[in-house]
Amino acid sequence: MSKDKNKNAILKKDYERVIIPTYAPANFVPKKALGSEVWDQNNKHYIDLGGGIAVNCLGHSNPDLLSVLHDQSKKIWHTSNFFINKPAIELAKSLTDSTFADKVFFSNSGSEANETAIKIARRFYFKTNIKKTEIVSFTNSFHGRSLLNIALGDSETFKEGFGPLPELILKAKFNDLSSVKEIISKNTAAIIIEPIQGESGIQPATKSFLKGLKEICNKHSVLLIFDEIQSGIGRTGSLYAYMKYGVIPDILTTAKGLGGGLPIGATLVTNKLAESLETGTHGSTFGGNPLVCAVANKVLEKVNNPELLEKIIRKEKILVNGLEKISSKYKCFSEIRSAGLWIGCDLKRVGEVKTLLDFCYKEGVIAVSAGSSTLRIAPALNIAEEEITTALERLEKAINKFES
Ligand SMILES: Cc1ncc(COP(=O)(O)O)c(C=O)c1O
């Protein structure tokens, strides 16, 4: 196709002219999408195994979400936090009914949910007149791109040129309790951890590590924060990953899948912690927006359903079996890790995942990367088994080209 007829190429050029180049997007531009199917500007068809990086948990344009969105759009869109809105109350009720938490603060993204979590932890000790301000986070962690969250995360690249960053953040080694014991002190306010690290390629904490962390937290009056922004909303086959681990945090952050594609973040806490943020201490213009909360409440209702959650494990098996077969034929992956419909395949050809993704897109299958060497798969939780089969066939063709 000539460049003037290729609508994807025309838009990519426009993108490069007007958007700050923080991303390295694909060469095709999605035009419309339904369920796990996507079409680009030239009407080429794709099966979506990326799910907008674990966001579109019920697929694109889900009819039930659309119906709630339309209904709410005719009622009220935005009120400001001078007023109570019903969809926010309903969503908070659903979140607290289905988790350990008593109260919720709504924001617009995962990063903001984590900011709120750290503010609550520090403020809790401030209010109790106990000097505790240090935060412990982990190697290979990712918590977002705000200044606080890059300080919490473990990537030096993400920090470069952005300092000074928030202080008193210490790094312990993921899955290593002794490194936590070495680092914590009477000044430690909180430990923040992803129970399963997403951006570093679906790396699970061990059960004994999380149980040990909880014991250390209890012993030293340290708050345990679970960042479930990527692992939450059914991704692993339970509503939140902590439920499978049987370890209950003091604070949980959730975002991504919660809005089913609309922006929302939420910080979940117990009553004891909620009391530390009184009127005026924290806020957000859009957090708890009625339109988004109405949709998120529907997402939660549909995902927190044993039938859907059970099928996730079945689909995980189909995907992992297919990926293992491809790998034994082409010797392409050094390791495949999965946690529900969330899979990381480490490439033997280190650093070349972008090249593989381009082959995937050419074959009509969308996946994403984690780091530079891991193929990440995080499809809609309701993806059909036939769609998985088609996606695996297309992925095999892509791998064949990548390896030859
Ligand atoms: C574990 C985790 N925490 C925080 C974030 C940041 O979320 P957001 O990009 O919505 O700010 C992400 C996003 O990928 C994430 O995976």
PDBQT file of the ligand as one rigid body, heavy atoms in Angstrom, charges set to zero:
ROOT
HETATM    1  C1  LIG A 501       1.420  -2.187  39.500  1.00  0.00    +0.000 C 
HETATM    2  C2  LIG A 501       1.154  -0.828  38.936  1.00  0.00    +0.000 A 
HETATM    3  N1  LIG A 501       1.086   0.219  39.742  1.00  0.00    +0.000 NA
HETATM    4  C3  LIG A 501       0.831   1.456  39.289  1.00  0.00    +0.000 A 
HETATM    5  C4  LIG A 501       0.654   1.689  37.936  1.00  0.00    +0.000 A 
HETATM    6  C5  LIG A 501       0.399   3.085  37.447  1.00  0.00    +0.000 C 
HETATM    7  O1  LIG A 501      -0.894   3.215  36.985  1.00  0.00    +0.000 OA
HETATM    8  P1  LIG A 501      -1.285   4.463  36.041  1.00  0.00    +0.000 P 
HETATM    9  O2  LIG A 501      -0.517   4.302  34.773  1.00  0.00    +0.000 OA
HETATM   10  O3  LIG A 501      -2.767   4.337  35.880  1.00  0.00    +0.000 OA
HETATM   11  O4  LIG A 501      -0.900   5.692  36.769  1.00  0.00    +0.000 OA
HETATM   12  C6  LIG A 501       0.716   0.621  37.048  1.00  0.00    +0.000 A 
HETATM   13  C7  LIG A 501       0.560   0.822  35.606  1.00  0.00    +0.000 C 
HETATM   14  O5  LIG A 501       1.010   0.059  34.785  1.00  0.00    +0.000 OA
HETATM   15  C8  LIG A 501       0.975  -0.681  37.553  1.00  0.00    +0.000 A 
HETATM   16  O6  LIG A 501       1.060  -1.744  36.737  1.00  0.00    +0.000 OA
ENDROOT
TORSDOF 0
